[in-house]
C-alpha cells in the first residue's frame, strides 16, 4: 500500500499531511446511507462546510469495521453492506493496459486527442452494436455493481446502481428513485430561469466540447490563469438557484451515493482526493466543497432537455481520477442514453438513477441518442487536475517560484506521472479488504 506525503501551506508555516493507507473499504467517513423515509426538498441554503476528511478517517478507521457510519442527512448503514457489493459485483473485463495512461499526462491533467470530426456527431445504439454496425461494440446491460477492470484485474472504473431498498434485498430503493425524479424536475423547472436573455426570452443552447445543451458548473476549481483555488463565480441570481440545488436533499443523496461508490472501488485514489481536499481547505480557509459528504470538488448540472454528448475528453480533470456521471430524466435506457466508452469498445446501459465512474480525462466517451419525446439530464462530479498540482507545489504557481523551487516542482510532476497508477486497486485487494 503506497503512502504519500503532501505538504500544505497554511498561514505562515507549512504542514505535512500524510495520507492514511485505506486498505479496508470500511474506513470511509462518507459512506452513503439508505434512507427509510421520503426525502423533502430543502429551502435554498448555503451548503455546510465540509469536515476535515483526513483527520476524520484517522480517528475512526480502527473501529469502522464494527460500527455504522452516519452520513450527511443522519441515516445509518452497516459496514457489511459494502462487503456484499464487492462480493456480488459482476466485473466488466477489458484489454486496456492502464500502465499506458502515463503517456497521456503531464502528471495532473490529460491531453486532448479527440478527432474534430468525431466531436460533431452523435450515435444511435444500433449504429454501435447491431450486427450490421461497423463498430461492433459490446453492450453492457444494467444489472448490479460492475467494476471495470483492465487486463491485470485493476479496477479503473465502475457502474453503480441505485441503493437497494431497506433490508438489502429486492429492487432499488423507491425513495432514491423518487429523489432522482425530483432532481430532474428541478433541472427542468429552472432551466428557463438560468438561460434567458434580459428581455426574458430563452437562450438557444450553445455548442461546446460535450455537445449542444445547457450546462452550469459549480464548485472549487483551479487552472486557466487562476492564482489560487476558488469557487466558480456566478451572478447573484444564478447563485441563488444553484445554491438551492446544492442544498436540496435529492442532490445531496445523489452526490454522496456517487462518492461512496468511488470509495468502494478505489479506496487509495479516494484517500488521495481526501488529503488533497484537506490541503486545499488549509490553504484557503474560506473555501467549501459542494457537498459535505462528497469527495469531489466540483459538479456540473446538465440541463438537457436531451443531454446527448458527442465523443469527448474532460482533459482538465485529474487524469487518474474518476468522474461520476449520474443519469436523470425519462427515457428508455434499453434504446438510448447509453454511456459509450470509445477506447474500450463498450456501450453501457445507464438507466435514470445509475452512476458510472470513469477516468474521463483519459477515456473518450459520449452518449447514445434518445427518442424525440424523451428527456435526459445528468449530474456529474469531478475534480480538476490543477487542484492536485497546486497542492504538490505548496500553494504556489510556477511563475512565482525560484529556480530551486521550480526544479523541485518539476521533479514532483515526474514522480506523480509514475505514482498515479499505484492509486488504483485490484479486485483481489478489494475482496481481501
Order of alpha helices (4+ residues) and beta strands (2+ residues): beta-beta-alpha-beta-beta-alpha-beta-alpha-beta-beta-beta-alpha-beta-beta-beta-beta-alpha-alpha-alpha-beta-beta-beta-beta-beta-beta-beta-alpha-alpha-beta-alpha
